[in-house]
Amino acid sequence: MRTSVLIATVVSSAFVMTAAFAKPPSDDSSAHTRKRYLPEYTASGDLILPKNFHEWVYVGSPLTPNALNGGKANFPEFHNVYIEPGSYAIYKKTGEFPEGTIFFKELQLV
C-alpha cells in the first residue's frame, strides 16, 4: 500500500512540475507582425550597408578556394550568408520569402 501511495505521489509531482515549467504555446501570428528591415538606398541609388547584419539569421559559409579549383576558382573567396530576421520568420511560416527580403553576403578572399 505504501508503495502505491509513493508511486502516486511521485507521478503527481512529476505532472505538477511539468505543468509549472511548461512553456505556453507560441503565437506564430507574430511572424507577420515582426518588424522587418527593408533595403535602404542613398540619394544616388546605392544600397546602404545594413547595420548589425552579423546579428541576422546565419545561413552558412560557402568556400571556393583557388587551391581546389586548379588555381582558377570563379569566386576565390569565403562568404558568410545572412538573412534579415523578420523576413526569415515569415519564410518559416509560409515557405516563401516576402518581397524585399535581404540576403546579405559578406565576402572574404582566401
N, C-alpha and C positions, 0 to 999 in steps of 0.2 A: 504494500500500500504506500509506504513512504517513497519507494522508487517511482511509483506512478505520479505522486504529487511533485516530486523533484523534477521529473521529466516535463510535466505540465508547466511548472514554474519556469524552467529553462526555455521551453518553446515559447511561452507567453512573453518572457523577457526579450527574446530574440525579435518577436514581432513588434513589440513596443519600441525597441531600439531602432529597428529598420524604419518604422514609421516616423520616429523622431528625427532621424538623419536623412530621410529620403528627400531628394531634390524634387521640387514641384515641376511638372512638365513645362518645357519651354514653349513660348509662344512664337511659332515660326512666322507669324504675320509681320514681325519686326524686320524681316529680311527686306521687305519693300519700303519700310519707313526709315531704315538706317541712312544716315547722311552719306552721300557719295561725293567723291572728289572728281569733278569733271575737268576735261582739258581746259587750260587757260593759255592765252596767246598774248604776245606783245603787240604793240601797235603796228609793227611791221609784219606780223603774221607768224613769228617764230614761236614754237611751243615753249612754254615756261616749265623748267625742271620742277617736278613735284617735290614739295618738302616732305620729309620723313618717309620717303619711299622704302627705306630699309625696314620700316615697321609694317609694311604691307604684307599680303599673303605671299610667302616664298614658294615658288613653283619648282625651281631646280636650277642646276648649273651645268649646262651642256659644255663640253670641252672639245675643241677641234684643233689639236696640236699639229704643227708642221711636221714634227718628227714621225708621226704615224701616218702621214699622207705624202710621203716622198718629197717632203720639203715644199709642197705646193697646196697646202690647205686653202680652200676658198675663204675661210674665215679663221685665221690662226689666232684664236682668242678663247678665253674663258668667259662665259657670260652668266650672270645671275639674273633670273627672271622673276618678276614680282607682278601681282595683280592687285588692283585697287580693292580694298576690303568690302566696301558697300556693294560693288558690282559682283564680287565673288559670292557674297551672301545671297544675292538674287539668283545667280547661276546655280548654287546648290539647291535652291528651292524649285526653280523652273527648268533647269537643264539648258538654259540659253543665256548668253551674255547680253545684257541690255545695251542699247545704243549708247555710245560714248565711253564704253569700258576702256580703261587704260591698262595695257600690259607694259611694264617697264623693263627694259633690257639694259643691264649695266655691263659694259664691255671692258675686258682687261686683256691686253696682249700677252701671249705666252711665248 
